[in-house]
């Protein structure tokens, strides 16, 4: 889930603390958003190049391995990262024990993944899969050393260092992936990229914030493990319902269909990609600000991608990826909604409702896989995408209702935060459709695509200024005012 790394913040005890929190929020948004967008642009560009060199079968094979290994990845993290970030009263000895526990869990997950390699190959009827699973499982040994150091960096709010590291890793990874593909490594390109990404991020985290190890003791970590267990179960439930569509595609539809669906999913999710515990007024303020910012970015990107997907896929990837167009359009539409829903679980955890967040995750893990099986078997990859468009929003309504009630935020105020991005995006969509209608079917594809993109961007910008200029200006002034606040002693030490 996409989320902003602000979970290390705690309830303010004074006006000075609230000012520091405001500055931290702005710095978090500025640095992490800048890094993520830079990284996403590089990753997207390299994905387009690599996709032209590889085949849907290559992506499907690695996607089969990633379904299982992603689940083991969550177990290997064991919720320890969120525990370190959120429970700020942990002693240095307890943090060292959690660091040791992370390495032990990573080692165990590596062994389990290797043992399951051959059965997975038989389940998916893919003889090359066991070798891919074993190779990709090495990442568990690598990232086990990153869990605690990376979480400490987030807890200390070292957003600038994290942003620079993320961008640097993205540059190296993008260049390496393209080189691997050019050398004709086929699906091993994606495997080596998986391992290289783990190695780069782990090395950077250890260089910035290494921590000693200690043997974990149950009596010392009892409270931390209870909190960690709720986080882990919730994340496992999220993983089940978030990846059941890939499992259905790989098992029922085959390697090629999974590859097409995976590429569509990755492109659709480009736009996406634990605040205070007691101050509900501040929670409302931050939830509305982050939601409004996310909507302004993700709504036009998602809707625009859905409209230009046919021209975009055929121009950039070629005719062999034609089957990715329909799922890409539907998944892009669902991305706009899924971009803001991760904030719900963040708020529930922040107010001490981690068990409730876990229950909502379990509900989705029960309902969504059934939908994927039924619609996927009937309509293939399009059916899988339809579940995200129609079923998932319905399941999220109770979670929205509970969060808004808990922090005393009205539905009207929340929808008002979404309105600038939503209204301007609808006008943008009308302009893109008008361009497509005027161009007709016989116009050059490249010219039509360029005209749609330029027109959509111009109309969206003008609509934001004309309809919501005063509100956006107020939003911008408040952010600049918070950035202009002098740093507190705590912020200086954190940087």
C-alpha positions in Angstrom: 0.0 0.0 0.0 1.1 3.4 -0.8 1.6 5.5 2.3 3.6 8.4 3.6 6.2 7.5 6.2 5.0 9.7 9.0 4.2 7.0 11.5 6.9 8.0 13.9 5.0 11.1 15.0 3.4 11.2 18.4 0.9 13.3 20.1 2.1 16.9 20.6 2.5 18.2 24.2 2.9 21.8 23.3 2.6 24.4 20.5 6.2 23.9 19.8 5.7 20.1 19.3 2.7 20.8 17.0 4.9 23.2 14.9 7.6 20.5 14.7 4.9 18.1 13.6 3.7 20.4 10.9 7.2 20.9 9.6 7.8 17.1 9.7 4.6 16.5 7.7 5.7 19.1 5.1 9.2 17.7 4.9 7.8 14.1 4.7 5.5 15.0 1.8 8.1 17.1 0.0 11.0 14.7 0.2 9.2 11.4 0.0 6.9 12.5 -2.7 9.7 14.0 -4.7 11.8 10.8 -4.4 8.9 8.5 -5.1 7.9 10.4 -8.2 11.5 10.6 -9.5 11.9 6.9 -8.7 8.6 6.1 -10.3 9.4 8.0 -13.5 12.7 6.1 -13.8 11.1 2.8 -13.0 8.3 3.4 -15.5 10.7 4.4 -18.2 12.9 1.3 -17.6 9.8 -0.9 -17.4 8.6 0.3 -20.9 12.1 -0.4 -22.3 12.4 -3.8 -20.6 8.8 -4.8 -21.6 9.6 -4.2 -25.2 12.6 -6.6 -24.9 10.9 -9.3 -22.9 7.7 -11.2 -23.4 4.5 -11.7 -21.5 5.7 -15.2 -20.6 8.8 -13.8 -19.0 6.7 -11.5 -16.8 4.3 -14.2 -16.0 6.9 -16.6 -14.8 8.5 -14.1 -12.4 5.0 -13.0 -11.4 4.2 -16.6 -10.3 7.3 -16.6 -8.0 6.5 -13.1 -6.7 3.0 -14.1 -5.6 4.4 -16.6 -3.1 7.6 -14.7 -2.2 5.7 -11.5 -1.6 3.7 -13.4 1.1 6.9 -14.7 2.7 8.3 -11.2 2.5 5.5 -9.9 4.8 6.2 -12.7 7.2 9.9 -12.1 7.2 9.3 -8.4 8.2 6.9 -9.8 10.9 5.5 -6.3 11.5 8.7 -5.4 13.2 9.3 -2.3 11.2 6.0 -0.7 12.2 6.6 -1.8 15.8 10.0 0.0 15.9 8.4 3.1 14.3 5.3 3.3 16.5 6.5 2.1 19.9 8.9 4.9 20.7 9.5 3.8 24.3 11.5 0.7 23.2 14.9 0.6 24.9 18.1 0.2 22.9 18.3 -3.4 24.2 14.8 -4.2 22.9 15.6 -2.6 19.5 18.7 -4.8 19.4 16.7 -7.9 20.2 14.2 -7.0 17.4 17.1 -6.6 15.1 18.3 -10.1 16.0 14.8 -11.4 15.6 14.5 -9.9 12.1 17.6 -11.8 11.0 16.4 -15.1 12.4 13.0 -14.7 10.8 14.6 -13.8 7.4 16.8 -17.0 7.6 13.7 -19.1 8.4 11.8 -17.6 5.5 14.7 -18.3 3.1 14.6 -22.0 4.1 10.8 -22.2 3.8 10.8 -20.5 0.3 13.5 -22.9 -1.0 11.5 -25.9 0.3 8.4 -24.7 -1.5 10.1 -24.1 -4.8 9.4 -27.5 -6.4 5.8 -27.8 -5.2 5.2 -24.3 -6.6 6.6 -25.3 -10.0 4.2 -28.2 -10.1 1.2 -26.1 -8.9 1.7 -23.6 -11.7 2.9 -26.2 -14.2 6.0 -24.2 -14.9 9.3 -26.2 -14.8 11.5 -23.1 -14.8 9.8 -21.8 -11.7 11.8 -23.6 -8.9 15.1 -22.1 -10.0 13.5 -18.6 -10.1 12.0 -19.1 -6.6 15.3 -20.2 -5.1 17.2 -17.3 -6.6 14.7 -14.7 -5.6 14.6 -16.1 -2.0 18.1 -14.9 -1.4 16.5 -11.5 -1.0 15.2 -12.6 2.4 18.7 -13.1 3.7 19.6 -9.6 2.5 16.6 -7.6 3.6 16.5 -9.1 7.0 19.4 -6.8 8.0 17.4 -3.8 6.7 14.2 -4.0 8.7 15.2 -2.4 11.9 17.7 0.2 10.5 15.2 1.4 7.9 12.5 1.7 10.5 14.8 3.7 12.8 15.5 6.2 9.9 11.7 6.7 9.5 11.2 7.1 13.3 14.0 9.7 13.4 12.3 11.5 10.5 15.4 11.5 8.3 13.3 12.0 5.2 16.0 13.8 3.2 18.5 10.9 3.5 15.8 8.4 2.8 14.6 10.3 -0.3 18.1 10.6 -1.7 18.8 6.9 -1.1 15.6 5.9 -2.8 16.3 8.0 -5.9 19.9 6.8 -6.1 18.7 3.2 -5.9 16.1 3.8 -8.6 18.7 5.2 -11.0 21.1 2.2 -10.5 18.3 -0.3 -10.7 16.8 1.2 -13.9 20.1 1.2 -15.7 20.9 -2.3 -14.6 17.5 -3.7 -15.7 17.9 -2.3 -19.1 21.4 -3.7 -19.4 20.3 -7.1 -18.3 17.5 -7.1 -20.9 19.8 -6.0 -23.7 22.1 -8.9 -22.9 19.2 -11.3 -23.5 18.8 -12.6 -20.0 15.0 -12.8 -20.5 13.1 -13.5 -17.2 16.4 -13.5 -15.3 16.4 -9.8 -15.9 13.5 -9.4 -13.5 15.1 -11.9 -11.0 18.4 -10.0 -10.9 16.5 -6.7 -10.6 14.6 -8.1 -7.5 17.9 -9.1 -5.9 19.7 -5.9 -6.8 16.9 -3.8 -5.4 17.2 -5.6 -2.1 20.9 -5.3 -2.0 21.0 -1.6 -2.7 18.3 -0.6 -0.2 19.8 -2.8 2.5 23.3 -1.5 2.0 22.1 2.1 2.1 20.1 1.5 5.3 23.0 -0.1 7.1 25.3 2.7 6.0 22.9 5.4 7.3 21.7 3.7 10.5 23.3 0.5 11.5 22.3 -1.1 14.9 23.7 -3.8 17.0 22.1 -7.3 17.4 21.0 -9.2 20.4 19.3 -12.5 21.0 15.6 -12.0 21.3 14.0 -12.8 24.7 10.2 -13.4 24.9 9.7 -11.7 28.2 11.4 -8.5 27.0 9.5 -8.3 23.8 6.0 -9.4 25.0 4.3 -6.0 24.4 6.1 -5.4 21.1 5.1 -8.8 19.8 1.4 -8.3 20.6 1.4 -5.0 18.6 3.5 -6.7 15.9 1.1 -9.6 15.6 -1.9 -7.3 14.9 0.1 -5.5 12.2 1.3 -8.8 10.7 -2.2 -10.4 10.5 -3.6 -7.3 8.9 -0.9 -7.1 6.4 -1.2 -10.8 5.6 -4.9 -10.3 5.0 -4.1 -7.3 2.8 -1.6 -9.4 0.8 -4.1 -12.2 0.3 -6.8 -10.0 -1.2 -4.3 -7.9 -3.1 -2.6 -10.8 -4.8 -5.4 -13.3 -5.2 -6.1 -12.0 -8.7 -2.5 -12.8 -9.7 -2.9 -16.3 -8.3 -6.1 -16.8 -10.2 -4.5 -15.5 -13.4 -1.5 -17.7 -13.1 -3.3 -20.9 -12.2 -6.4 -20.6 -14.4 -5.4 -18.3 -17.3 -1.7 -19.2 -17.8 1.7 -17.6 -17.9 1.0 -15.2 -20.8 -2.3 -13.9 -19.3 -0.6 -13.3 -16.0 2.2 -11.4 -17.7 -0.3 -9.2 -19.5 -2.3 -8.6 -16.3 0.9 -7.8 -14.3 2.1 -5.2 -16.7 -1.3 -3.6 -16.8 -1.3 -3.6 -13.0 2.1 -2.1 -12.7 1.3 0.7 -15.2 -2.0 1.4 -13.5 -0.4 1.8 -10.1 2.2 4.3 -11.1 0.1 7.3 -9.8 0.0 5.7 -6.3 2.8 4.8 -5.1 0.8 6.7 11.8 0.2 9.9 12.6 -0.8 11.0 16.1 -2.3 8.8 18.6 -4.6 11.0 20.6 -5.1 14.4 18.9 -8.1 13.8 16.7 -8.3 17.5 15.6 -4.8 17.2 14.2 -5.6 13.8 12.7 -8.5 15.4 10.8 -6.3 18.2 9.6 -3.5 15.9 8.3 -5.9 13.3 6.8 -7.7 16.0 4.8 -4.4 17.6 3.6 -2.8 14.4 2.5 -6.1 13.2 0.9 -6.5 16.4 -1.1 -2.9 16.3 -2.2 -3.2 12.6 -3.3 -6.4 13.3 -5.2 -4.9 16.2 -7.1 -2.1 13.9 -8.3 -3.6 10.5 -8.7 -7.1 11.3 -10.0 -6.0 13.0 -13.3 -3.1 10.5 -13.8 -5.4 7.5 -13.3 -8.3 8.7 -15.4 -6.0 10.0 -18.1 -4.2 6.7 -18.3 -7.4 4.8 -18.6 -8.5 7.0 -21.6 -5.2 6.9 -23.5 -4.3 3.3 -22.7 -5.0 1.9 -26.2 -2.7 4.3 -27.9 -0.2 4.3 -25.1 0.3 0.5 -24.9 0.5 0.0 -28.7 3.0 2.9 -29.1 5.3 2.1 -26.3 5.1 -1.7 -25.9 3.9 -3.0 -29.3 1.2 -5.3 -30.5 2.3 -8.2 -28.4 0.9 -6.4 -25.3 -2.5 -5.7 -26.8 -4.1 -8.0 -24.3 -3.0 -5.6 -21.5 -5.1 -2.7 -22.7 -8.5 -3.7 -21.2 -7.2 -4.6 -17.7 -5.0 -1.6 -17.7 -8.0 0.7 -18.3 -10.0 -0.8 -15.5 -7.2 -1.0 -13.1 -6.3 2.6 -13.8 -9.8 3.6 -12.8 -9.6 1.7 -9.6 -6.2 3.2 -8.8 -7.7 6.6 -8.0 -9.7 5.1 -5.2 -7.0 2.8 -4.0 -4.6 5.7 -3.7 -6.4 7.2 -0.7 -7.6 4.0 1.0 -4.3 3.1 2.7 -4.7 6.2 4.9 -7.6 4.5 6.6 -5.5 1.7 8.1 -2.9 4.3 9.0 -5.4 6.2 11.0 -6.9 3.1 12.7 -3.4 2.0 13.8 -2.6 5.5 15.0 -5.7 5.7 17.3 -5.0 2.3 18.7 -7.5 0.3 16.6 -4.9 -2.1 15.0 -7.3 -5.0 15.7 -10.1 -3.3 13.8 -7.8 -2.6 10.9 -6.8 -6.3 11.0 -10.5 -7.3 10.8 -11.2 -5.2 7.8 -8.2 -6.8 6.1 -9.5 -10.3 6.9 -12.9 -9.4 5.5 -11.3 -8.3 2.2 -9.2 -11.5 2.2 -12.3 -13.6 2.4 -14.5 -11.8 -0.1 -12.1 -10.6 -2.9 -10.5 -13.9 -3.7 -14.0 -15.4 -4.3 -14.7 -12.6 -6.7 -11.5 -13.1 -8.5 -12.2 -16.8 -9.0 -15.8 -16.2 -10.2 -15.2 -13.2 -12.5 -11.7 -14.3 -13.6 -12.9 -17.7 -14.7 -15.7 -16.1 -16.7 -14.0 -13.0 -18.2 -10.3 -13.6 -17.8 -8.1 -10.6 -16.9 -10.9 -8.2 -17.4 -13.0 -10.0 -14.8 -10.1 -9.7 -12.3 -9.9 -6.0 -12.9 -13.7 -5.6 -12.5 -13.4 -6.8 -8.9 -11.1 -3.9 -8.0 -13.5 -1.5 -9.7 -16.8 -2.5 -8.1 -16.3 -5.0 -5.2 -13.4 -3.4 -3.4 -15.0 0.1 -3.0 -18.1 -1.5 -1.4 -16.0 -3.4 1.1 -14.2 -0.2 2.1 -17.3 1.7 3.0 -17.6 0.4 6.6 -13.9 1.2 7.2 -14.5 4.8 5.9 -17.5 5.2 8.1 -15.6 4.0 11.2 -12.6 6.2 10.7 -14.6 9.3 10.0 -16.8 8.7 13.1 -13.8 8.0 15.3 -12.0 11.3 14.5 -15.3 13.3 14.2 -14.8 14.1 10.6 -17.9 14.6 8.5 -18.4 12.9 5.1 -19.0 16.3 3.5 -15.6 17.6 4.7 -13.9 14.5 3.4 -15.6 14.7 0.0 -14.7 18.4 -0.2 -11.1 17.4 0.0 -11.5 15.1 -3.0 -13.6 17.6 -5.0 -10.8 19.8 -6.6 -9.0 16.8 -8.0 -12.2 15.0 -9.0 -13.9 17.9 -10.7 -10.9 19.1 -12.7 -10.2 15.4 -13.8 -13.8 15.1 -15.2 -13.3 18.2 -17.3 -9.9 16.8 -18.4 -11.6 13.6 -19.4 -14.2 15.4 -21.5 -11.4 17.3 -23.3 -9.5 14.0 -24.1 -12.6 12.3 -25.4 -13.3 15.4 -27.6 -9.8 15.2 -29.1 -10.2 11.5 -29.7 -13.6 12.1 -31.4 -12.3 14.9 -33.6 -9.2 12.9 -34.6 -11.2 9.9 -35.7 -9.9 6.4 -36.4 -7.6 7.2 -39.3 -5.4 9.8 -37.7 -1.8 8.8 -37.0 -1.7 7.1 -33.6 1.3 9.0 -32.3 -0.3 12.4 -33.2 -3.6 11.5 -31.6 -1.9 10.3 -28.4 0.3 13.4 -28.1 -2.8 15.6 -28.7 -4.7 13.9 -26.0 -1.9 14.1 -23.4 -1.2 17.8 -24.1 -4.9 18.8 -24.2 -5.6 16.8 -21.0 -2.7 18.4 -19.1 -3.6 21.9 -20.2 -7.3 21.5 -19.4 -6.6 20.0 -16.0 -4.3 22.8 -15.1 -6.7 25.5 -16.2 -9.6 23.8 -14.5 -7.7 23.7 -11.2 -6.8 27.4 -11.4 -10.3 28.6 -12.6 -12.5 26.5 -10.3 -10.3 26.0 -7.2 -7.6 28.7 -7.5 -8.3 30.3 -4.2 -8.5 27.0 -2.3 -5.2 25.8 -3.9 -3.5 29.1 -3.1 -4.6 28.8 0.5 -3.4 25.2 0.6 0.0 26.3 -0.8 0.3 29.2 1.6 -0.3 27.0 4.6 2.4 24.6 3.4 4.9 27.4 2.8 4.1 28.9 6.2 4.8 25.6 7.9 8.1 25.2 6.0 9.1 28.7 7.1 8.7 27.9 10.8 12.1 27.7 12.5 13.3 24.2 13.3 13.0 23.0 16.8 15.8 21.4 18.7 14.3 18.0 18.2 14.2 18.5 14.5 17.8 19.5 14.4 18.9 16.4 16.2 16.7 14.2 14.0 18.4 15.5 10.9 
